Each structure stands twice: as structure tokens, then as C-alpha cells.
Amino acid sequence: MQLNYHIAVDKMYYSVSYEYIKYKVDVRLTPSIVEVFYKNLRIASHRRLYGHPGQYSTVIEHMPDKHRQYTQWNAQRFIKWAGDIGPHTEQAVKAIIASRKVEEQSYKTCIALLKLADTYSLVRLEEACKKALSYTSTPNFRSIRTILKTGSDRLKPDAVETPQENSTAFAYIRGAAYYGGDNNG
């Protein structure tokens, strides 16, 4: 059994009460039902899944209490929350959600990203997402958090001092005579 309280059967995943994590269980399959047993006692039953591999069948009661709170979440809720912060944060959340095969697996990351506003501010989170999106169309939590930690979201492109054209700032001028190009002599 996996640590996410699901067992894999024919490339599909079926929940079993989290109390049975790390225990060996037996599975009985019929064309329409998947039954899970522990010491000959049936502990879970699911309608059998067919179609594309990687689907999940989860019974909410099988989840630990701290995971049940995520059943209230969905992509639209995260996207709206991010949109209230700003368009770049919304775009970053959409990218994070799209990066996972199973949408629900992105929720924890979305919460962590949006909670960065509690530590750094809504404005800085939006700027960090904007900066991350300037590098890639698929930013991740770690890159956005790094931008915030280093404060690079505060740097403006105009803040970097660059020499003006025809300026001698930061240059060593030797002239044509140094290179043998002065024929006036």
C-alpha cells in the first residue's frame, strides 16, 4: 500500500483507510468491484475503474482528518484566490495545476504558494510570480519562493545602471594611437 492510503490495482488507485498504511492487504477483483481485505476482514470496496491509467477512487472517510480539508478545494477556488491577488499569480497557479496529472495533487502546492503572501505580502507575491513568468511559462513553487527569499522581486529592470552610448563610464580608453591606427603623426 502506498503512503497516500491508496493501493494500485491494474494501474488504478483505490483508497483504504489510512490506519492500514504499511500493512499488507489482500485484493479480490471482479469485473465491477475491487474489494480490499486485511486478515480476511473486508476493509474497503470500490467500483472498479476502467479507462486511462492513473485514476483514483477515494472514499473521504479513508482520509486522515488533516487531508479531509482538501476535499473542499478545487481548481476554480485556487484560481479565484490567486486572481484576487493578481493576474500573474493566477497564471502561476494555473501552471501549477496543469503540471500535475492528477489535479488534486497540486492543491498542497497551490496553498503553499498562496500562503507566501502572509509572509511577504500580496504585492510581492504578485511581483515574484510576474518575474518567474518572465523566465518560464511554467513556474513552480520553489522558483517563486526563491525570488521572494532573495528579494529579486524588488529589483526593477531600470534599477540596473548601464553605461550610456558614447559614455566613458566603466571603459578604458586607449585611443587609435595605442593600436597603431593613428597615421597623423
HELIX and SHEET records of a PDB file:
HELIX    1   1 TYR A   18  TYR A   20  5                                   3    
HELIX    2   2 ILE A   60  HIS A   62  5                                   3    
HELIX    3   3 ASP A   65  ARG A   68  1                                   4    
HELIX    4   4 GLN A   69  GLN A   72  5                                   4    
HELIX    5   5 ALA A   75  ILE A   85  1                                  11    
HELIX    6   6 PRO A   87  ALA A   98  1                                  12    
HELIX    7   7 GLU A  103  SER A  106  5                                   4    
HELIX    8   8 TYR A  107  TYR A  120  1                                  14    
HELIX    9   9 LEU A  122  TYR A  135  1                                  14    
HELIX   10  10 PHE A  141  THR A  150  1                                  10    
HELIX   11  11 PRO A  157  ALA A  159  5                                   3    
HELIX   12  12 GLY A  175  TYR A  178  1                                   4    
SHEET    1   A 3 HIS A   6  VAL A   9  0                                        
SHEET    2   A 3 MET A  12  SER A  15 -1                                        
SHEET    3   A 3 TYR A  56  SER A  57  1                                        
SHEET    1   B 3 ASP A  26  LEU A  29  0                                        
SHEET    2   B 3 ILE A  33  TYR A  38 -1                                        
SHEET    3   B 3 LEU A  41  ARG A  47 -1                                        
END                                                                             
